[in-house]
Amino acid sequence: MNNQHSILIIDDEPDNFDVIETLLDGENYELHYAPTGQQAIDYLDSFQPDVILLDVMMPDLDGMEVCRRLKSDPQWQVVPIIMVTALTAKEDLAKCMAAGADDFISKPVNGVELRARVNSMLRIKQQYDKLQTLLNLREDMVNMIVHDLRNPLTSIIVSNEILRFPGLSAEKHEQKTHKIVLAAQQMQSLIDSLLIMAKLESGRMVLNLTEVDLCGLCISALAGVEAIAQHKNLHLVSELPSPGSMVKVDLPIFRRVLDNLLSNAIKFSPSNAQVTLRAEYLATGTKLQVVDSGLGIPQKLRQSIFEKYEIGTRMPEVSQIGLGLAFCKMAIEAHHGTISVEDNRPKGSIFTVFLRSV
């Protein structure tokens, strides 16, 4: 991956490019050269530099006009432009800024000043790029959340409409009512996860740690997903310690972690497969594992899947908002624990949660 910053130098005098190249030597910049304003504009169709050094006094298309054109185009207006000018009158410098220039430097160019101004513009560009990435992420997040909320909402609306049909059998009525309840619970779970994650991120979430029977907690979590497992003909297996073995956790949050991991395992396992929940006490803490028989997770994705809105292998028929594992990671880290994933031979994944002994 190329981490060099690219700089486009637009100047009709090649000697001036040589001077700037010498002054920036050792800064690890990738320098590009365009001898005319029009060639620079044409060049920008194929790449976007991080900074532009633009000479003012050029024949045909001068630097002022080039600057105006670039800053009027949404594709290029975010690239910082430093005007390089022999003009010293304040009115001329004001015209540079009015044309859209972000900064200027006077000729003859001083090396210390040039490096400082280029670094300043690079910081601005990096801040913009980070902001743009965040905005894009937020847009993707909103789209995914709306998608995941729309599915259960559609189920509620359709089921409600069916309930209005005259002559609906009692069995059908009960099925649709149950479907509405499940859809509402899905929506509530997603909203709760978003709110808890926001509190964990802001540091405003205070965990209410209590002693919980680990075996009972796991049995309860398995019971909670039994219906959806049966729907896919999946076999739920438990390998648990004896009842009465205690672990100190925030019960609602930790239960949500187990629910997410088990739900994911069921989602991504093929029909007639097996999902296993293991728990055991070690000398250093408590280990829980959820084992599935799904597609598995490539090595290169085993860290990113725990980040918000990141997913592993996209499956069109499966709802994947990319929040479940991020929630698990944040919740487990709030418990001063760790979560990781490894291969389940010959197929599938093993998610391991480890809580250190307090």
ROVOTI-862764 format. One record per residue (C-alpha): x, y, z. Coordinates in nm, 2 decimals, always signed. Layout:
REM ROVOTI-862764
+--------+--------+--------+
:     c1 :     c2 :     c3 :
+--------+--------+--------+
:      X :      Y :      Z :
...
+--------+--------+--------+
//
This chain:
REM ROVOTI-862764
+--------+--------+--------+
:     c1 :     c2 :     c3 :
+--------+--------+--------+
:  +0.00 :  +0.00 :  +0.00 :
:  +0.14 :  +0.34 :  -0.10 :
:  +0.13 :  +0.59 :  +0.19 :
:  +0.30 :  +0.87 :  +0.00 :
:  +0.12 :  +1.20 :  -0.03 :
:  +0.09 :  +1.32 :  -0.38 :
:  +0.15 :  +1.68 :  -0.49 :
:  +0.06 :  +1.83 :  -0.83 :
:  +0.28 :  +2.12 :  -0.93 :
:  +0.13 :  +2.34 :  -1.21 :
:  +0.39 :  +2.58 :  -1.36 :
:  +0.48 :  +2.67 :  -1.71 :
:  +0.85 :  +2.69 :  -1.61 :
:  +1.01 :  +2.34 :  -1.57 :
:  +1.30 :  +2.50 :  -1.37 :
:  +1.05 :  +2.60 :  -1.10 :
:  +0.94 :  +2.24 :  -1.07 :
:  +1.31 :  +2.15 :  -1.03 :
:  +1.34 :  +2.40 :  -0.75 :
:  +1.03 :  +2.27 :  -0.56 :
:  +1.14 :  +1.91 :  -0.61 :
:  +1.48 :  +2.00 :  -0.45 :
:  +1.32 :  +2.19 :  -0.16 :
:  +1.09 :  +1.90 :  -0.09 :
:  +1.36 :  +1.63 :  -0.13 :
:  +1.35 :  +1.39 :  +0.16 :
:  +0.98 :  +1.46 :  +0.25 :
:  +0.86 :  +1.13 :  +0.08 :
:  +0.61 :  +1.31 :  -0.14 :
:  +0.51 :  +1.18 :  -0.48 :
:  +0.55 :  +1.48 :  -0.71 :
:  +0.36 :  +1.52 :  -1.04 :
:  +0.41 :  +1.80 :  -1.29 :
:  +0.18 :  +1.98 :  -1.54 :
:  +0.32 :  +2.27 :  -1.76 :
:  -0.02 :  +2.43 :  -1.83 :
:  -0.34 :  +2.48 :  -1.65 :
:  -0.54 :  +2.29 :  -1.91 :
:  -0.30 :  +1.99 :  -1.90 :
:  -0.34 :  +1.99 :  -1.52 :
:  -0.72 :  +1.99 :  -1.55 :
:  -0.70 :  +1.70 :  -1.80 :
:  -0.45 :  +1.52 :  -1.57 :
:  -0.69 :  +1.54 :  -1.28 :
:  -0.94 :  +1.32 :  -1.47 :
:  -0.72 :  +1.03 :  -1.39 :
:  -0.59 :  +1.10 :  -1.04 :
:  -0.65 :  +1.33 :  -0.74 :
:  -0.36 :  +1.48 :  -0.56 :
:  -0.35 :  +1.56 :  -0.19 :
:  -0.22 :  +1.91 :  -0.25 :
:  -0.18 :  +2.14 :  -0.56 :
:  +0.10 :  +2.40 :  -0.59 :
:  -0.03 :  +2.64 :  -0.85 :
:  +0.17 :  +2.91 :  -1.02 :
:  -0.03 :  +3.23 :  -1.08 :
:  +0.14 :  +3.38 :  -1.38 :
:  +0.09 :  +3.14 :  -1.67 :
:  +0.00 :  +3.20 :  -2.04 :
:  -0.34 :  +3.11 :  -2.18 :
:  -0.51 :  +2.97 :  -1.87 :
:  -0.36 :  +3.15 :  -1.57 :
:  -0.35 :  +3.02 :  -1.21 :
:  -0.65 :  +3.23 :  -1.10 :
:  -0.87 :  +3.08 :  -1.36 :
:  -0.74 :  +2.73 :  -1.30 :
:  -0.81 :  +2.77 :  -0.93 :
:  -1.16 :  +2.90 :  -1.00 :
:  -1.24 :  +2.60 :  -1.22 :
:  -1.11 :  +2.35 :  -0.98 :
:  -1.29 :  +2.49 :  -0.68 :
:  -1.62 :  +2.51 :  -0.87 :
:  -1.60 :  +2.13 :  -0.94 :
:  -1.72 :  +1.91 :  -0.64 :
:  -1.47 :  +1.64 :  -0.75 :
:  -1.17 :  +1.87 :  -0.70 :
:  -1.28 :  +2.15 :  -0.47 :
:  -1.17 :  +1.95 :  -0.16 :
:  -0.80 :  +1.94 :  -0.28 :
:  -0.61 :  +2.22 :  -0.10 :
:  -0.45 :  +2.47 :  -0.35 :
:  -0.14 :  +2.67 :  -0.26 :
:  -0.09 :  +2.96 :  -0.50 :
:  +0.28 :  +3.02 :  -0.58 :
:  +0.31 :  +3.38 :  -0.68 :
:  +0.56 :  +3.66 :  -0.74 :
:  +0.28 :  +3.91 :  -0.67 :
:  +0.32 :  +4.09 :  -0.34 :
:  +0.04 :  +4.35 :  -0.34 :
:  -0.23 :  +4.27 :  -0.08 :
:  -0.49 :  +4.32 :  -0.35 :
:  -0.33 :  +4.05 :  -0.56 :
:  -0.31 :  +3.81 :  -0.27 :
:  -0.67 :  +3.88 :  -0.19 :
:  -0.76 :  +3.79 :  -0.55 :
:  -0.59 :  +3.45 :  -0.50 :
:  -0.80 :  +3.38 :  -0.19 :
:  -1.11 :  +3.50 :  -0.37 :
:  -1.04 :  +3.26 :  -0.65 :
:  -1.06 :  +2.98 :  -0.39 :
:  -0.70 :  +2.93 :  -0.30 :
:  -0.65 :  +2.78 :  +0.04 :
:  -0.30 :  +2.93 :  +0.10 :
:  -0.03 :  +3.11 :  -0.09 :
:  +0.35 :  +3.13 :  -0.09 :
:  +0.56 :  +3.41 :  -0.24 :
:  +0.85 :  +3.37 :  -0.48 :
:  +1.14 :  +3.31 :  -0.44 :
:  +1.02 :  +3.01 :  -0.25 :
:  +1.17 :  +2.94 :  +0.08 :
:  +1.22 :  +2.57 :  +0.17 :
:  +1.12 :  +2.59 :  +0.53 :
:  +0.81 :  +2.79 :  +0.45 :
:  +0.71 :  +2.56 :  +0.16 :
:  +0.74 :  +2.25 :  +0.38 :
:  +0.54 :  +2.41 :  +0.66 :
:  +0.26 :  +2.52 :  +0.42 :
:  +0.24 :  +2.19 :  +0.24 :
:  +0.23 :  +2.01 :  +0.58 :
:  -0.05 :  +2.24 :  +0.69 :
:  -0.26 :  +2.17 :  +0.38 :
:  -0.20 :  +1.80 :  +0.42 :
:  -0.34 :  +1.81 :  +0.77 :
:  -0.65 :  +1.99 :  +0.64 :
:  -0.69 :  +1.73 :  +0.36 :
:  -0.65 :  +1.44 :  +0.61 :
:  -0.91 :  +1.59 :  +0.84 :
:  -1.15 :  +1.63 :  +0.55 :
:  -1.08 :  +1.27 :  +0.44 :
:  -1.15 :  +1.14 :  +0.79 :
:  -1.47 :  +1.35 :  +0.81 :
:  -1.58 :  +1.22 :  +0.47 :
:  -1.51 :  +0.86 :  +0.57 :
:  -1.72 :  +0.92 :  +0.89 :
:  -2.01 :  +1.07 :  +0.69 :
:  -2.00 :  +0.78 :  +0.44 :
:  -1.99 :  +0.54 :  +0.73 :
:  -2.29 :  +0.71 :  +0.89 :
:  -2.48 :  +0.70 :  +0.57 :
:  -2.41 :  +0.33 :  +0.53 :
:  -2.51 :  +0.28 :  +0.90 :
:  -2.84 :  +0.46 :  +0.85 :
:  -2.92 :  +0.26 :  +0.54 :
:  -2.84 :  -0.07 :  +0.72 :
:  -3.03 :  +0.02 :  +1.03 :
:  -3.33 :  +0.13 :  +0.82 :
:  -3.31 :  -0.20 :  +0.63 :
:  -3.29 :  -0.41 :  +0.94 :
:  -3.58 :  -0.22 :  +1.10 :
:  -3.79 :  -0.23 :  +0.78 :
:  -3.79 :  -0.62 :  +0.77 :
:  -3.96 :  -0.67 :  +1.11 :
:  -4.18 :  -0.37 :  +1.05 :
:  -4.30 :  -0.51 :  +0.72 :
:  -4.37 :  -0.84 :  +0.90 :
:  -4.58 :  -0.66 :  +1.15 :
:  -4.78 :  -0.47 :  +0.89 :
:  -4.84 :  -0.77 :  +0.67 :
:  -4.94 :  -0.99 :  +0.96 :
:  -5.17 :  -0.72 :  +1.09 :
:  -5.34 :  -0.70 :  +0.75 :
:  -5.39 :  -1.07 :  +0.74 :
:  -5.55 :  -1.06 :  +1.09 :
:  -5.82 :  -0.84 :  +0.94 :
:  -5.93 :  -1.11 :  +0.70 :
:  -6.28 :  -1.25 :  +0.79 :
:  -6.30 :  -1.62 :  +0.86 :
:  -5.93 :  -1.65 :  +0.97 :
:  -5.88 :  -1.97 :  +1.16 :
:  -5.78 :  -1.96 :  +1.52 :
:  -5.45 :  -2.14 :  +1.44 :
:  -5.36 :  -1.89 :  +1.17 :
:  -5.46 :  -1.60 :  +1.40 :
:  -5.23 :  -1.73 :  +1.67 :
:  -4.94 :  -1.77 :  +1.41 :
:  -4.97 :  -1.42 :  +1.29 :
:  -5.00 :  -1.28 :  +1.64 :
:  -4.69 :  -1.46 :  +1.74 :
:  -4.51 :  -1.33 :  +1.43 :
:  -4.60 :  -0.97 :  +1.53 :
:  -4.46 :  -1.03 :  +1.87 :
:  -4.13 :  -1.17 :  +1.74 :
:  -4.09 :  -0.89 :  +1.49 :
:  -4.15 :  -0.63 :  +1.76 :
:  -3.89 :  -0.80 :  +1.98 :
:  -3.64 :  -0.79 :  +1.70 :
:  -3.69 :  -0.42 :  +1.66 :
:  -3.66 :  -0.36 :  +2.03 :
:  -3.34 :  -0.57 :  +2.05 :
:  -3.18 :  -0.37 :  +1.77 :
:  -3.28 :  -0.04 :  +1.93 :
:  -3.15 :  -0.15 :  +2.27 :
:  -2.82 :  -0.26 :  +2.12 :
:  -2.77 :  +0.07 :  +1.95 :
:  -2.84 :  +0.26 :  +2.28 :
:  -2.62 :  +0.04 :  +2.49 :
:  -2.33 :  +0.07 :  +2.23 :
:  -2.37 :  +0.45 :  +2.24 :
:  -2.34 :  +0.45 :  +2.61 :
:  -2.04 :  +0.22 :  +2.61 :
:  -1.86 :  +0.43 :  +2.35 :
:  -1.92 :  +0.75 :  +2.55 :
:  -1.81 :  +0.60 :  +2.88 :
:  -2.15 :  +0.67 :  +3.03 :
:  -2.24 :  +0.30 :  +3.08 :
:  -2.18 :  +0.18 :  +3.43 :
:  -2.19 :  -0.20 :  +3.45 :
:  -2.40 :  -0.35 :  +3.73 :
:  -2.19 :  -0.66 :  +3.81 :
:  -2.36 :  -0.94 :  +4.00 :
:  -2.28 :  -1.30 :  +4.08 :
:  -2.46 :  -1.52 :  +3.82 :
:  -2.49 :  -1.89 :  +3.79 :
:  -2.30 :  -1.96 :  +3.47 :
:  -2.48 :  -2.29 :  +3.39 :
:  -2.82 :  -2.13 :  +3.44 :
:  -2.73 :  -1.84 :  +3.23 :
:  -2.62 :  -2.06 :  +2.94 :
:  -2.92 :  -2.28 :  +2.96 :
:  -3.15 :  -1.98 :  +2.96 :
:  -2.97 :  -1.84 :  +2.65 :
:  -3.01 :  -2.17 :  +2.47 :
:  -3.38 :  -2.18 :  +2.55 :
:  -3.41 :  -1.83 :  +2.41 :
:  -3.29 :  -1.94 :  +2.06 :
:  -3.44 :  -2.29 :  +2.06 :
:  -3.74 :  -2.19 :  +1.84 :
:  -3.53 :  -2.04 :  +1.56 :
:  -3.29 :  -2.34 :  +1.58 :
:  -3.58 :  -2.58 :  +1.54 :
:  -3.70 :  -2.38 :  +1.24 :
:  -3.37 :  -2.47 :  +1.06 :
:  -3.36 :  -2.82 :  +1.21 :
:  -3.04 :  -2.73 :  +1.40 :
:  -2.93 :  -2.93 :  +1.70 :
:  -2.83 :  -2.72 :  +2.00 :
:  -2.56 :  -2.88 :  +2.22 :
:  -2.44 :  -2.76 :  +2.56 :
:  -2.11 :  -2.84 :  +2.73 :
:  -2.15 :  -2.66 :  +3.06 :
:  -2.01 :  -2.67 :  +3.42 :
:  -2.21 :  -2.79 :  +3.71 :
:  -2.49 :  -2.57 :  +3.84 :
:  -2.38 :  -2.33 :  +4.11 :
:  -2.06 :  -2.22 :  +3.94 :
:  -2.07 :  -1.84 :  +3.95 :
:  -1.94 :  -1.56 :  +3.73 :
:  -1.95 :  -1.19 :  +3.79 :
:  -2.12 :  -1.00 :  +3.50 :
:  -2.38 :  -0.74 :  +3.41 :
:  -2.65 :  -0.99 :  +3.35 :
:  -2.87 :  -0.81 :  +3.09 :
:  -2.57 :  -0.70 :  +2.88 :
:  -2.38 :  -1.04 :  +2.90 :
:  -2.70 :  -1.22 :  +2.82 :
:  -2.73 :  -1.00 :  +2.51 :
:  -2.38 :  -1.10 :  +2.41 :
:  -2.47 :  -1.47 :  +2.43 :
:  -2.79 :  -1.41 :  +2.24 :
:  -2.60 :  -1.24 :  +1.96 :
:  -2.34 :  -1.51 :  +1.93 :
:  -2.59 :  -1.79 :  +1.94 :
:  -2.82 :  -1.61 :  +1.69 :
:  -2.52 :  -1.56 :  +1.45 :
:  -2.42 :  -1.92 :  +1.48 :
:  -2.78 :  -2.03 :  +1.39 :
:  -2.80 :  -1.78 :  +1.10 :
:  -2.48 :  -1.90 :  +0.93 :
:  -2.51 :  -2.27 :  +1.00 :
:  -2.68 :  -2.48 :  +0.73 :
:  -2.99 :  -2.68 :  +0.81 :
:  -2.95 :  -3.00 :  +1.01 :
:  -2.62 :  -2.89 :  +1.15 :
:  -2.51 :  -2.84 :  +1.51 :
:  -2.45 :  -2.53 :  +1.72 :
:  -2.26 :  -2.58 :  +2.05 :
:  -2.23 :  -2.36 :  +2.36 :
:  -1.94 :  -2.45 :  +2.58 :
:  -1.84 :  -2.29 :  +2.92 :
:  -1.56 :  -2.38 :  +3.15 :
:  -1.36 :  -2.24 :  +3.44 :
:  -0.99 :  -2.20 :  +3.40 :
:  -0.72 :  -2.11 :  +3.66 :
:  -0.72 :  -1.76 :  +3.51 :
:  -1.08 :  -1.70 :  +3.44 :
:  -1.40 :  -1.81 :  +3.26 :
:  -1.41 :  -1.92 :  +2.90 :
:  -1.72 :  -1.95 :  +2.68 :
:  -1.73 :  -2.07 :  +2.32 :
:  -2.00 :  -2.07 :  +2.06 :
:  -1.93 :  -2.32 :  +1.78 :
:  -2.11 :  -2.32 :  +1.45 :
:  -2.09 :  -2.51 :  +1.12 :
:  -2.12 :  -2.21 :  +0.88 :
:  -1.90 :  -2.07 :  +0.61 :
:  -1.62 :  -1.97 :  +0.85 :
:  -1.44 :  -1.63 :  +0.85 :
:  -1.14 :  -1.56 :  +0.64 :
:  -0.82 :  -1.48 :  +0.83 :
:  -0.80 :  -1.13 :  +0.70 :
:  -1.15 :  -1.04 :  +0.84 :
:  -1.11 :  -1.18 :  +1.19 :
:  -1.04 :  -0.84 :  +1.34 :
:  -1.26 :  -0.62 :  +1.12 :
:  -1.58 :  -0.82 :  +1.19 :
:  -1.57 :  -0.68 :  +1.54 :
:  -1.58 :  -0.33 :  +1.42 :
:  -1.91 :  -0.15 :  +1.37 :
:  -2.09 :  -0.20 :  +1.04 :
:  -1.83 :  -0.45 :  +0.92 :
:  -1.94 :  -0.80 :  +0.81 :
:  -1.77 :  -1.12 :  +0.71 :
:  -1.91 :  -1.30 :  +0.41 :
:  -2.22 :  -1.13 :  +0.27 :
:  -2.52 :  -1.36 :  +0.25 :
:  -2.82 :  -1.21 :  +0.06 :
:  -3.08 :  -1.42 :  +0.24 :
:  -2.94 :  -1.32 :  +0.59 :
:  -2.98 :  -0.99 :  +0.76 :
:  -2.64 :  -0.86 :  +0.84 :
:  -2.62 :  -0.51 :  +0.99 :
:  -2.27 :  -0.54 :  +1.13 :
:  -2.36 :  -0.44 :  +1.48 :
:  -2.39 :  -0.77 :  +1.67 :
:  -2.02 :  -0.86 :  +1.69 :
:  -1.92 :  -0.49 :  +1.75 :
:  -2.17 :  -0.49 :  +2.04 :
:  -2.02 :  -0.81 :  +2.18 :
:  -1.66 :  -0.68 :  +2.16 :
:  -1.75 :  -0.35 :  +2.34 :
:  -1.96 :  -0.53 :  +2.60 :
:  -1.69 :  -0.79 :  +2.67 :
:  -1.41 :  -0.53 :  +2.68 :
:  -1.63 :  -0.34 :  +2.93 :
:  -1.61 :  -0.65 :  +3.14 :
:  -1.23 :  -0.64 :  +3.10 :
:  -1.25 :  -0.96 :  +2.89 :
:  -1.16 :  -1.06 :  +2.53 :
:  -1.35 :  -1.20 :  +2.24 :
:  -1.19 :  -1.38 :  +1.94 :
:  -1.27 :  -1.61 :  +1.65 :
:  -1.09 :  -1.92 :  +1.51 :
:  -1.17 :  -2.20 :  +1.26 :
:  -1.39 :  -2.48 :  +1.36 :
:  -1.24 :  -2.78 :  +1.17 :
:  -1.35 :  -2.89 :  +0.91 :
:  -1.61 :  -2.61 :  +0.87 :
:  -1.74 :  -2.32 :  +1.06 :
:  -1.62 :  -2.08 :  +1.34 :
:  -1.55 :  -2.08 :  +1.71 :
:  -1.62 :  -1.76 :  +1.89 :
:  -1.44 :  -1.75 :  +2.23 :
:  -1.52 :  -1.51 :  +2.51 :
:  -1.27 :  -1.50 :  +2.80 :
:  -1.34 :  -1.32 :  +3.13 :
:  -1.05 :  -1.28 :  +3.37 :
:  -1.09 :  -1.38 :  +3.73 :
:  -1.13 :  -1.07 :  +3.95 :
+--------+--------+--------+
//
